[in-house]
Structures are given as structure tokens and as C-alpha cells.
């Protein structure tokens, strides 16, 4: 199996993007946007995780089976999060 050849320029661009997104997250923490602070922070975190998995972990260049396994892991994570959220919201102490 041949390894994918990724240029140093691509790695530098992704690294710079990750640094910029981290700076953006940090600067947005000082701005009060109400509920949207968490929404924006999680969105940026998902973008950073996608960049890391795609380029640094080479998932972008893998077989389709690896993509299915990654999608299954994400689906399982979402199931766990939403079941926990449903349990939390169904309790009496939330108003």
C-alpha cells in the first residue's frame, strides 16, 4: 500500500488554520454573546477536530471502510449525548 504524499505547505496551512481558530475561540470567550458563545465555541471545536482527523490522521486519504467506521463512531457519540440530554431534561429540577 502506498502512503499518501502530503506537502509541507498543506501541513503548514492546516496548522496555521488551527492556530487561527484557537485564537478566535479565545477571543470570542471575552465577548458576551449569550447562548451563542457555546454554539460558536462548539462549532469551532468541531471544525478543528475535522481538520485534525482529516489531515494529520490521514482519514481523508483512507479507504471507504475507515470513513464508515468514523461515521459510526460519530453516530454512537451523538446517541450517547442525546440520551444523556434527554435524561437530564426530563428530571424535575430543570425549569
Buried (B, 14 or more C-beta within 10 A) or exposed (E): EEEEEBEEEEEEEBEEBBEEBEEBBEEBEEEEEEEEBEEBBEEBEEBBEEBEEBBBEEBBEBEEEBEEEBEEEEEEEEEEEEEEEEEEEEEEEEE
